[in-house]
Amino acid sequence: MFLLGGSFMIELRHLHKQYKTKNGIVTGVHDVNLTIAKGTIFGIVGYSGAGKSSVLRCINLLERPTSGEVIVDGVNLTSLAGEGLRLARQKIGIIFQHFHLISSKTVFENVAFALKAAGKSASDFAPRVRELLQLVGLSDKADHYPAQLSGGQKQRVGIARALANDPQVLLCDEATSALDPMTTQSILSLLREINQKLGITIVLITHEMDVVKELCHQVAIMNNGRIIEEGAVYDLFADPKQPLTKEFVQNTLEFKLPRKLWDKRDPNGRIVKVLFRNEAAEQAVIYEMLKHIPVKTNILHGKIDYIGDKPLGTFIMEITGDSAQLEQALQFLRDQQCGVEVVTDAG
């Protein structure tokens, strides 16, 4: 359902957000420009304080930008107020890190609350709530209370509630950060299914690049209120440009060599990290290199990650030979469109 190059669902134009504090004015978001296509799952990544939560809350005007424009499906939300803004927000669902369910209401009542708040007729509640609970896999939990649910089940209720009014956009505020890894995978699978079945544009903020790798089509990296890098998820994993992006990627794909291996390396060799992109990840590149160049290799680590359905291979090896042979081997790898890094330290 991801419409690459299609019409935009969300446009942020020169978005600024400032906060008054006892120490003066603090800028949380500085001149952010984003365009998010319909049907995209878009991730915004950054450490705490990067500004990603402020951007998310500006999209549905839970926080009004200090300046700039927020346009959702062709409607400039920053020009709206009162009833017009309330109606526009109904088309933007949001799920939270800590669920925010009403403890005194059942699962059914929590989901129905969103319909009631939107002014829907009570006679419409039951069929719509049953439909939503079936979608999120909780048909048998309608009469349960939040205290009787696991964390993953609570988040599924939150997702059903966010979908109650047929939104065009679903905002996810660190939606998996409070969950264990297995439950996180199940929630990511559910979000992917919702995106594919319903065509909803999903925007999620996270500090976990693993979540982005598993779910997103596009990603923006934020630091100090600014977007420092943006693009297709595969491209940022395969060829990150900014130091912070490289840090996020390395923390996700990282493999550290044991010190004892590093200490035993051949003085005539180089330890090389090779990134195999696209088709190269599934081809015998190392075999071909050894056929043509008289060097020896010692394989230290290797794996293939799949980002979407595209392979990205990481290979760490020691290449041994004279200086001319080593340079010839490294150039061969570069000619195969591989990323090549000579590793200088085990850490």
Backbone torsions as a table, in degrees:
resi	resn	phi	psi	omega
1	MET	NA	-7.9	-178.6
2	PHE	-70.5	115.5	-174.9
3	LEU	-98.2	81.1	179.9
4	LEU	-63.3	124.6	179.5
5	GLY	81.3	4.2	-179.6
6	GLY	-81.4	-171.2	-179.1
7	SER	-67.3	154.0	-175.7
8	PHE	-86.8	136.3	172.5
9	MET	-89.2	-37.8	-177.1
10	ILE	-130.4	133.0	172.6
11	GLU	-130.9	125.7	173.0
12	LEU	-110.3	123.0	-175.1
13	ARG	-119.5	113.3	176.0
14	HIS	49.1	51.7	-175.9
15	LEU	-77.1	125.3	173.2
16	HIS	-123.8	141.4	172.7
17	LYS	-139.6	120.9	178.2
18	GLN	-116.8	151.1	180.0
19	TYR	-125.5	140.3	174.0
20	LYS	-88.1	126.8	176.7
21	THR	-126.5	171.6	179.5
22	LYS	-66.1	-17.5	178.3
23	ASN	-100.1	8.2	178.3
24	GLY	116.8	-164.9	-177.6
25	ILE	-82.9	130.4	176.3
26	VAL	-116.1	131.3	178.0
27	THR	-92.9	115.6	179.1
28	GLY	-89.6	-33.0	179.7
29	VAL	-133.9	129.3	-174.9
30	HIS	-125.1	108.0	171.7
31	ASP	50.4	54.5	179.0
32	VAL	-86.9	128.5	175.7
33	ASN	-124.1	123.0	179.9
34	LEU	-141.4	144.2	169.3
35	THR	-128.0	127.3	-175.7
36	ILE	-122.2	118.2	-175.3
37	ALA	-73.2	153.7	176.4
38	LYS	-58.3	136.8	177.8
39	GLY	82.8	-0.9	-179.4
40	THR	-78.3	145.5	162.9
41	ILE	-101.8	110.0	-170.7
42	PHE	-113.5	125.7	179.0
43	GLY	-103.1	141.8	172.0
44	ILE	-120.3	118.3	-170.9
45	VAL	-116.3	140.2	175.0
46	GLY	179.9	161.2	175.4
47	TYR	-75.1	171.6	177.8
48	SER	-56.3	134.4	179.7
49	GLY	87.6	1.7	-177.9
50	ALA	-73.1	-22.3	-179.2
51	GLY	109.5	0.0	-174.7
52	LYS	-67.2	-38.7	178.7
53	SER	-67.1	-36.4	177.8
54	SER	-64.3	-41.4	177.5
55	VAL	-61.5	-45.4	-178.6
56	LEU	-60.8	-44.1	-178.0
57	ARG	-71.3	-21.8	175.4
58	CYS	-75.5	-25.2	-177.0
59	ILE	-63.1	-38.7	176.9
60	ASN	-106.0	14.6	177.0
61	LEU	59.0	27.3	164.7
62	LEU	-59.7	-31.1	168.0
63	GLU	-122.9	127.4	179.5
64	ARG	-82.7	129.6	179.6
65	PRO	-60.2	148.2	173.5
66	THR	-65.7	-37.6	173.6
67	SER	-157.7	166.4	-178.3
68	GLY	102.4	178.8	-175.2
69	GLU	-127.0	144.5	173.1
70	VAL	-120.9	115.5	-176.8
71	ILE	-118.5	121.0	-179.4
72	VAL	-121.1	119.0	-178.2
73	ASP	51.5	43.0	176.0
74	GLY	83.4	-3.3	-179.1
75	VAL	-102.9	125.6	178.5
76	ASN	-80.6	99.3	-176.6
77	LEU	-65.1	-29.5	-178.0
78	THR	-70.0	-10.5	176.6
79	SER	-95.0	-2.3	-175.8
80	LEU	-101.4	158.9	173.8
81	ALA	-155.1	167.1	173.4
82	GLY	59.4	-134.3	-175.4
83	GLU	-63.2	-36.7	179.4
84	GLY	-62.2	-42.4	178.6
85	LEU	-69.2	-40.3	179.5
86	ARG	-59.8	-43.2	179.3
87	LEU	-67.1	-39.6	178.9
88	ALA	-64.6	-36.5	-179.2
89	ARG	-67.2	-23.7	179.6
90	GLN	-63.3	-21.7	178.9
91	LYS	-90.5	8.5	178.3
92	ILE	-128.0	103.8	177.2
93	GLY	-85.3	158.5	178.7
94	ILE	-144.1	138.2	173.0
95	ILE	-120.9	147.7	-169.2
96	PHE	-115.6	161.4	178.7
97	GLN	-61.7	-41.5	-174.3
98	HIS	-108.4	24.7	165.5
99	PHE	73.3	-49.3	179.7
100	HIS	54.6	47.2	174.3
101	LEU	-86.7	156.5	177.9
102	ILE	-87.5	112.6	-170.9
103	SER	-64.4	-27.1	-176.6
104	SER	-87.0	-1.6	-179.8
105	LYS	-112.7	150.0	177.8
106	THR	-71.5	171.4	175.4
107	VAL	-56.4	-47.1	178.5
108	PHE	-56.2	-47.3	-176.1
109	GLU	-68.3	-34.2	177.3
110	ASN	-63.6	-42.2	179.7
111	VAL	-71.4	-41.5	-180.0
112	ALA	-64.1	-26.0	-179.0
113	PHE	-58.0	-37.9	179.6
114	ALA	-65.6	-35.8	177.5
115	LEU	-69.7	-40.6	179.0
116	LYS	-63.8	-43.2	-178.8
117	ALA	-64.1	-27.3	179.3
118	ALA	-85.9	0.7	177.0
119	GLY	82.1	18.5	179.4
120	LYS	-74.5	155.0	179.9
121	SER	-69.3	138.6	-179.5
122	ALA	-59.7	-28.0	-179.7
123	SER	-68.6	-18.2	179.6
124	ASP	-89.7	-10.8	-172.6
125	PHE	-62.0	-53.4	-169.1
126	ALA	-59.1	-52.4	-179.2
127	PRO	-63.2	-37.0	-179.1
128	ARG	-69.4	-42.6	180.0
129	VAL	-64.7	-42.7	178.2
130	ARG	-60.7	-40.3	178.5
131	GLU	-61.9	-43.6	-178.7
132	LEU	-68.9	-41.1	179.7
133	LEU	-66.3	-33.8	174.5
134	GLN	-66.1	-40.9	179.8
135	LEU	-59.2	-40.8	-176.5
136	VAL	-95.0	7.1	174.4
137	GLY	77.0	31.7	-177.9
138	LEU	-127.7	30.1	-178.5
139	SER	-57.3	-31.0	-177.0
140	ASP	-89.3	4.6	-176.7
141	LYS	-113.0	11.8	-173.5
142	ALA	-56.3	-36.6	-175.9
143	ASP	-96.3	6.0	178.0
144	HIS	-82.8	158.3	174.6
145	TYR	-101.7	157.0	-177.9
146	PRO	-51.6	-35.6	-178.9
147	ALA	-64.4	-18.8	-179.7
148	GLN	-91.3	1.9	-174.6
149	LEU	-107.6	153.8	170.5
150	SER	-76.8	170.9	178.6
151	GLY	-60.3	-42.2	179.6
152	GLY	-65.5	-38.3	177.6
153	GLN	-66.6	-39.1	176.7
154	LYS	-61.2	-40.9	179.5
155	GLN	-67.6	-33.3	176.0
156	ARG	-64.8	-37.3	174.3
157	VAL	-63.0	-42.7	177.9
158	GLY	-60.4	-38.0	178.8
159	ILE	-68.7	-43.7	178.3
160	ALA	-60.0	-43.0	178.8
161	ARG	-62.4	-41.5	-179.1
162	ALA	-67.0	-24.5	-178.9
163	LEU	-92.3	-2.2	-170.0
164	ALA	-56.5	-38.3	-174.1
165	ASN	-102.4	29.2	176.9
166	ASP	52.5	57.0	-178.3
167	PRO	-69.5	157.1	173.6
168	GLN	-92.1	-20.7	-177.4
169	VAL	-130.7	138.4	174.6
170	LEU	-122.0	118.6	178.2
171	LEU	-96.8	134.4	-177.6
172	CYS	-121.4	111.4	-176.4
173	ASP	-96.5	89.8	-177.8
174	GLU	51.2	47.9	-168.0
175	ALA	-65.1	-17.9	-178.2
176	THR	-116.3	2.2	-173.1
177	SER	-65.5	-26.3	-178.4
178	ALA	-92.9	7.9	-173.1
179	LEU	-111.5	154.2	175.5
180	ASP	-73.8	164.6	-173.7
181	PRO	-57.7	-42.1	-178.4
182	MET	-66.4	-42.4	178.5
183	THR	-66.8	-37.8	176.3
184	THR	-55.9	-44.9	179.9
185	GLN	-61.0	-39.5	-179.1
186	SER	-68.4	-36.7	178.3
187	ILE	-70.3	-39.6	177.3
188	LEU	-63.3	-39.2	177.1
189	SER	-63.3	-39.8	178.6
190	LEU	-64.8	-43.1	179.0
191	LEU	-63.6	-39.0	177.6
192	ARG	-63.7	-42.0	179.1
193	GLU	-63.5	-41.8	178.8
194	ILE	-63.1	-42.8	178.1
195	ASN	-60.7	-43.9	-176.5
196	GLN	-73.3	-40.5	-176.9
197	LYS	-76.0	-42.7	-171.4
198	LEU	-103.1	-12.7	179.9
199	GLY	71.1	19.3	-178.0
200	ILE	-73.7	136.4	172.9
201	THR	-76.2	126.8	-177.8
202	ILE	-114.8	130.0	173.8
203	VAL	-119.3	122.3	179.6
204	LEU	-127.1	144.0	173.4
205	ILE	-109.4	144.3	-177.0
206	THR	-162.6	160.0	169.4
207	HIS	-108.0	7.0	-176.1
208	GLU	-107.1	107.6	-179.2
209	MET	-67.7	-23.0	175.5
210	ASP	-59.8	-39.3	178.7
211	VAL	-63.0	-43.8	178.6
212	VAL	-62.1	-44.2	-179.2
213	LYS	-61.0	-37.8	-176.5
214	GLU	-76.6	-32.7	-164.4
215	LEU	-120.0	-37.8	-163.0
216	CYS	-86.9	154.7	171.5
217	HIS	-92.5	-44.0	-177.3
218	GLN	-126.4	157.7	-179.0
219	VAL	-149.7	146.3	171.9
220	ALA	-122.9	136.8	177.3
221	ILE	-101.2	127.9	-179.2
222	MET	-113.6	146.5	175.0
223	ASN	-153.8	129.9	178.9
224	ASN	52.4	42.2	175.0
225	GLY	81.5	-0.5	-177.0
226	ARG	-118.3	152.2	168.9
227	ILE	-86.3	119.9	-175.8
228	ILE	-101.7	-18.7	177.5
229	GLU	-159.8	146.4	-175.1
230	GLU	-153.9	146.0	176.1
231	GLY	163.8	-170.8	175.8
232	ALA	-64.1	143.0	-176.2
233	VAL	-58.0	-45.2	-178.9
234	TYR	-59.2	-43.2	-177.3
235	ASP	-63.3	-39.0	-179.7
236	LEU	-71.4	-32.5	175.4
237	PHE	-72.6	-39.1	-175.7
238	ALA	-76.9	-29.7	-175.0
239	ASP	-152.1	65.7	179.3
240	PRO	-67.2	142.7	-176.4
241	LYS	-101.2	-47.2	-174.0
242	GLN	-83.5	147.5	179.8
243	PRO	-54.9	-39.8	-179.6
244	LEU	-67.9	-39.0	177.0
245	THR	-63.0	-42.6	177.4
246	LYS	-60.5	-38.1	178.9
247	GLU	-64.2	-46.2	178.2
248	PHE	-60.5	-45.1	-178.4
249	VAL	-65.6	-44.2	-179.3
250	GLN	-63.2	-36.7	178.8
251	ASN	-67.3	-24.7	-179.7
252	THR	-87.6	-41.6	-176.9
253	LEU	-100.3	8.2	-167.2
254	GLU	-63.6	141.7	167.1
255	PHE	-142.2	119.7	-179.6
256	LYS	-98.3	134.6	177.9
257	LEU	-75.0	136.3	173.3
258	PRO	-60.4	142.1	-177.5
259	ARG	-57.4	-35.6	-177.3
260	LYS	-65.2	-32.6	175.8
261	LEU	-68.0	-40.7	179.9
262	TRP	-63.4	-41.8	-178.0
263	ASP	-67.9	-23.6	-177.4
264	LYS	-95.9	8.5	-175.2
265	ARG	-65.6	152.9	179.6
266	ASP	-72.5	129.8	179.8
267	PRO	-63.6	-19.2	178.2
268	ASN	-95.2	10.3	-176.9
269	GLY	-117.9	172.1	174.6
270	ARG	-129.9	138.7	172.9
271	ILE	-89.0	124.8	-171.4
272	VAL	-125.7	134.2	172.7
273	LYS	-102.6	123.6	-176.8
274	VAL	-117.2	130.7	177.4
275	LEU	-107.5	117.1	-179.9
276	PHE	-96.6	115.1	-176.0
277	ARG	-100.3	145.1	173.7
278	ASN	52.4	-129.4	-174.0
279	GLU	-61.7	-29.2	-177.9
280	ALA	-61.4	-25.0	-178.9
281	ALA	-67.9	-19.7	-177.3
282	GLU	-113.9	14.9	179.9
283	GLN	-115.1	161.1	-175.9
284	ALA	-85.9	62.1	-175.6
285	VAL	-66.3	-44.2	-178.7
286	ILE	-64.9	-40.9	177.5
287	TYR	-58.6	-44.9	-179.9
288	GLU	-65.8	-37.2	178.2
289	MET	-61.6	-44.9	-177.7
290	LEU	-69.3	-26.2	176.5
291	LYS	-67.9	-33.0	-172.3
292	HIS	-101.8	-21.6	-173.3
293	ILE	-127.8	127.2	-174.8
294	PRO	-79.8	66.5	173.6
295	VAL	-116.4	162.8	175.0
296	LYS	-107.6	149.2	178.1
297	THR	-128.9	146.7	173.7
298	ASN	-125.2	111.3	-176.1
299	ILE	-76.2	123.7	-179.2
300	LEU	-104.0	-30.7	-179.0
301	HIS	-166.9	146.6	175.5
302	GLY	-160.9	141.5	175.3
303	LYS	-161.4	161.9	174.3
304	ILE	-122.5	124.6	171.7
305	ASP	-99.6	145.5	175.0
306	TYR	-109.9	118.9	178.5
307	ILE	-106.5	108.3	-164.1
308	GLY	67.7	-125.5	175.6
309	ASP	-112.9	19.0	-177.5
310	LYS	-107.9	131.6	-177.1
311	PRO	-80.6	143.9	173.6
312	LEU	-135.6	110.1	-175.7
313	GLY	-97.0	140.4	175.2
314	THR	-121.0	127.5	-174.7
315	PHE	-134.6	127.8	174.8
316	ILE	-119.3	125.6	-176.9
317	MET	-147.4	159.3	172.5
318	GLU	-100.5	124.4	177.7
319	ILE	-108.3	128.4	-176.2
320	THR	-120.2	135.7	178.6
321	GLY	170.2	-176.7	176.2
322	ASP	-76.8	171.3	-171.4
323	SER	-61.2	-38.3	-179.8
324	ALA	-66.7	-41.7	179.1
325	GLN	-64.6	-40.9	179.4
326	LEU	-62.0	-45.2	179.6
327	GLU	-64.9	-37.1	178.8
328	GLN	-64.7	-41.0	179.8
329	ALA	-65.0	-44.3	-179.7
330	LEU	-64.3	-39.1	179.7
331	GLN	-68.2	-35.9	176.8
332	PHE	-58.8	-44.7	-179.8
333	LEU	-63.7	-42.0	178.7
334	ARG	-63.2	-37.1	-179.3
335	ASP	-66.7	-21.4	176.5
336	GLN	-88.5	15.2	179.3
337	GLN	65.5	29.6	176.3
338	CYS	-91.5	146.9	169.8
339	GLY	-81.8	129.9	-174.6
340	VAL	-125.2	125.8	177.4
341	GLU	-133.4	123.8	174.4
342	VAL	-80.8	117.8	-175.7
343	VAL	-82.8	130.4	-175.6
344	THR	-110.0	-4.3	-177.7
345	ASP	-154.6	143.2	-179.1
346	ALA	-63.8	-28.8	-178.9
347	GLY	-78.3	NA	NA
